[in-house]
Amino acid sequence: MTRLDHDRGLHQLSHKLNKNVTEIDQFVIWGNHSATMFPDITYATIGTSKVTDLVNLDWYNQDMVPTV
């Protein structure tokens, strides 16, 4: 199930940034498929850009985290 959460997170990022999921590297899901699960974009990159520099952190915290 964690793989499903990982794929959901990649899809959300790719949709938000208008990029292909194959362009996103180092996106991580921590925890299990439960309330302890957490999508981590701290080290995620697209090319040489950090994802944290490309997305609004309010979107990340209010939309992405609860949805994944």
mmCIF file of the C-alpha atoms, coordinates in Angstrom:
data_MODEL
# 
_entry.id   MODEL 
# 
loop_
_atom_site.group_PDB 
_atom_site.id 
_atom_site.type_symbol 
_atom_site.label_atom_id 
_atom_site.label_alt_id 
_atom_site.label_comp_id 
_atom_site.label_asym_id 
_atom_site.label_entity_id 
_atom_site.label_seq_id 
_atom_site.pdbx_PDB_ins_code 
_atom_site.Cartn_x 
_atom_site.Cartn_y 
_atom_site.Cartn_z 
_atom_site.occupancy 
_atom_site.B_iso_or_equiv 
_atom_site.pdbx_formal_charge 
_atom_site.auth_seq_id 
_atom_site.auth_comp_id 
_atom_site.auth_asym_id 
_atom_site.auth_atom_id 
_atom_site.pdbx_PDB_model_num 
ATOM 1  C CA . MET A 1 1  ? 0.000  0.000  0.000   1.00 0.00 ? 1  MET A CA 1 
ATOM 2  C CA . THR A 1 2  ? 2.897  2.351  0.630   1.00 0.00 ? 2  THR A CA 1 
ATOM 3  C CA . ARG A 1 3  ? 3.838  2.026  -3.039  1.00 0.00 ? 3  ARG A CA 1 
ATOM 4  C CA . LEU A 1 4  ? 0.350  3.221  -3.941  1.00 0.00 ? 4  LEU A CA 1 
ATOM 5  C CA . ASP A 1 5  ? 0.818  6.245  -1.650  1.00 0.00 ? 5  ASP A CA 1 
ATOM 6  C CA . HIS A 1 6  ? 4.199  6.924  -3.272  1.00 0.00 ? 6  HIS A CA 1 
ATOM 7  C CA . ASP A 1 7  ? 2.638  6.817  -6.743  1.00 0.00 ? 7  ASP A CA 1 
ATOM 8  C CA . ARG A 1 8  ? -0.194 9.110  -5.621  1.00 0.00 ? 8  ARG A CA 1 
ATOM 9  C CA . GLY A 1 9  ? 2.330  11.597 -4.284  1.00 0.00 ? 9  GLY A CA 1 
ATOM 10 C CA . LEU A 1 10 ? 4.340  11.525 -7.505  1.00 0.00 ? 10 LEU A CA 1 
ATOM 11 C CA . HIS A 1 11 ? 1.171  12.091 -9.508  1.00 0.00 ? 11 HIS A CA 1 
ATOM 12 C CA . GLN A 1 12 ? 0.177  15.068 -7.377  1.00 0.00 ? 12 GLN A CA 1 
ATOM 13 C CA . LEU A 1 13 ? 3.600  16.659 -7.766  1.00 0.00 ? 13 LEU A CA 1 
ATOM 14 C CA . SER A 1 14 ? 3.748  16.006 -11.495 1.00 0.00 ? 14 SER A CA 1 
ATOM 15 C CA . HIS A 1 15 ? 0.267  17.462 -11.975 1.00 0.00 ? 15 HIS A CA 1 
ATOM 16 C CA . LYS A 1 16 ? 1.017  20.521 -9.837  1.00 0.00 ? 16 LYS A CA 1 
ATOM 17 C CA . LEU A 1 17 ? 4.333  21.217 -11.582 1.00 0.00 ? 17 LEU A CA 1 
ATOM 18 C CA . ASN A 1 18 ? 3.206  20.141 -15.071 1.00 0.00 ? 18 ASN A CA 1 
ATOM 19 C CA . LYS A 1 19 ? 6.027  17.591 -15.286 1.00 0.00 ? 19 LYS A CA 1 
ATOM 20 C CA . ASN A 1 20 ? 6.158  13.878 -16.032 1.00 0.00 ? 20 ASN A CA 1 
ATOM 21 C CA . VAL A 1 21 ? 6.451  11.593 -12.989 1.00 0.00 ? 21 VAL A CA 1 
ATOM 22 C CA . THR A 1 22 ? 9.673  10.219 -14.468 1.00 0.00 ? 22 THR A CA 1 
ATOM 23 C CA . GLU A 1 23 ? 11.247 13.671 -14.038 1.00 0.00 ? 23 GLU A CA 1 
ATOM 24 C CA . ILE A 1 24 ? 10.825 13.619 -10.245 1.00 0.00 ? 24 ILE A CA 1 
ATOM 25 C CA . ASP A 1 25 ? 13.635 12.059 -8.227  1.00 0.00 ? 25 ASP A CA 1 
ATOM 26 C CA . GLN A 1 26 ? 14.127 11.350 -4.530  1.00 0.00 ? 26 GLN A CA 1 
ATOM 27 C CA . PHE A 1 27 ? 10.486 11.692 -3.446  1.00 0.00 ? 27 PHE A CA 1 
ATOM 28 C CA . VAL A 1 28 ? 9.930  9.592  -0.316  1.00 0.00 ? 28 VAL A CA 1 
ATOM 29 C CA . ILE A 1 29 ? 6.990  8.288  1.689   1.00 0.00 ? 29 ILE A CA 1 
ATOM 30 C CA . TRP A 1 30 ? 7.773  7.630  5.361   1.00 0.00 ? 30 TRP A CA 1 
ATOM 31 C CA . GLY A 1 31 ? 5.723  5.339  7.584   1.00 0.00 ? 31 GLY A CA 1 
ATOM 32 C CA . ASN A 1 32 ? 3.039  2.838  6.745   1.00 0.00 ? 32 ASN A CA 1 
ATOM 33 C CA . HIS A 1 33 ? -0.266 3.161  4.928   1.00 0.00 ? 33 HIS A CA 1 
ATOM 34 C CA . SER A 1 34 ? -1.898 4.703  7.990   1.00 0.00 ? 34 SER A CA 1 
ATOM 35 C CA . ALA A 1 35 ? -2.038 7.948  9.942   1.00 0.00 ? 35 ALA A CA 1 
ATOM 36 C CA . THR A 1 36 ? 1.741  7.677  10.437  1.00 0.00 ? 36 THR A CA 1 
ATOM 37 C CA . MET A 1 37 ? 2.424  7.979  6.698   1.00 0.00 ? 37 MET A CA 1 
ATOM 38 C CA . PHE A 1 38 ? 4.139  11.172 5.561   1.00 0.00 ? 38 PHE A CA 1 
ATOM 39 C CA . PRO A 1 39 ? 5.079  12.308 2.036   1.00 0.00 ? 39 PRO A CA 1 
ATOM 40 C CA . ASP A 1 40 ? 8.518  13.953 2.149   1.00 0.00 ? 40 ASP A CA 1 
ATOM 41 C CA . ILE A 1 41 ? 9.602  16.386 -0.573  1.00 0.00 ? 41 ILE A CA 1 
ATOM 42 C CA . THR A 1 42 ? 12.670 17.601 1.350   1.00 0.00 ? 42 THR A CA 1 
ATOM 43 C CA . TYR A 1 43 ? 15.140 15.938 -1.020  1.00 0.00 ? 43 TYR A CA 1 
ATOM 44 C CA . ALA A 1 44 ? 12.934 15.642 -4.103  1.00 0.00 ? 44 ALA A CA 1 
ATOM 45 C CA . THR A 1 45 ? 14.269 17.181 -7.299  1.00 0.00 ? 45 THR A CA 1 
ATOM 46 C CA . ILE A 1 46 ? 13.254 17.842 -10.860 1.00 0.00 ? 46 ILE A CA 1 
ATOM 47 C CA . GLY A 1 47 ? 16.427 18.143 -12.860 1.00 0.00 ? 47 GLY A CA 1 
ATOM 48 C CA . THR A 1 48 ? 18.669 20.419 -10.812 1.00 0.00 ? 48 THR A CA 1 
ATOM 49 C CA . SER A 1 49 ? 15.759 22.174 -9.049  1.00 0.00 ? 49 SER A CA 1 
ATOM 50 C CA . LYS A 1 50 ? 14.573 21.304 -5.566  1.00 0.00 ? 50 LYS A CA 1 
ATOM 51 C CA . VAL A 1 51 ? 10.847 20.572 -5.442  1.00 0.00 ? 51 VAL A CA 1 
ATOM 52 C CA . THR A 1 52 ? 10.589 22.629 -2.240  1.00 0.00 ? 52 THR A CA 1 
ATOM 53 C CA . ASP A 1 53 ? 11.608 25.670 -4.303  1.00 0.00 ? 53 ASP A CA 1 
ATOM 54 C CA . LEU A 1 54 ? 8.978  24.922 -6.960  1.00 0.00 ? 54 LEU A CA 1 
ATOM 55 C CA . VAL A 1 55 ? 5.826  24.304 -4.908  1.00 0.00 ? 55 VAL A CA 1 
ATOM 56 C CA . ASN A 1 56 ? 3.947  26.506 -2.513  1.00 0.00 ? 56 ASN A CA 1 
ATOM 57 C CA . LEU A 1 57 ? 4.424  25.013 0.946   1.00 0.00 ? 57 LEU A CA 1 
ATOM 58 C CA . ASP A 1 58 ? 0.819  25.914 1.866   1.00 0.00 ? 58 ASP A CA 1 
ATOM 59 C CA . TRP A 1 59 ? -0.336 23.681 -1.015  1.00 0.00 ? 59 TRP A CA 1 
ATOM 60 C CA . TYR A 1 60 ? 1.999  20.953 0.190   1.00 0.00 ? 60 TYR A CA 1 
ATOM 61 C CA . ASN A 1 61 ? 0.786  21.078 3.800   1.00 0.00 ? 61 ASN A CA 1 
ATOM 62 C CA . GLN A 1 62 ? -2.914 21.719 3.169   1.00 0.00 ? 62 GLN A CA 1 
ATOM 63 C CA . ASP A 1 63 ? -3.550 19.728 -0.017  1.00 0.00 ? 63 ASP A CA 1 
ATOM 64 C CA . MET A 1 64 ? -0.842 17.203 -0.768  1.00 0.00 ? 64 MET A CA 1 
ATOM 65 C CA . VAL A 1 65 ? -0.147 15.759 2.684   1.00 0.00 ? 65 VAL A CA 1 
ATOM 66 C CA . PRO A 1 66 ? -3.807 15.076 3.573   1.00 0.00 ? 66 PRO A CA 1 
ATOM 67 C CA . THR A 1 67 ? -4.595 13.720 0.099   1.00 0.00 ? 67 THR A CA 1 
ATOM 68 C CA . VAL A 1 68 ? -1.718 11.246 -0.082  1.00 0.00 ? 68 VAL A CA 1 
# 
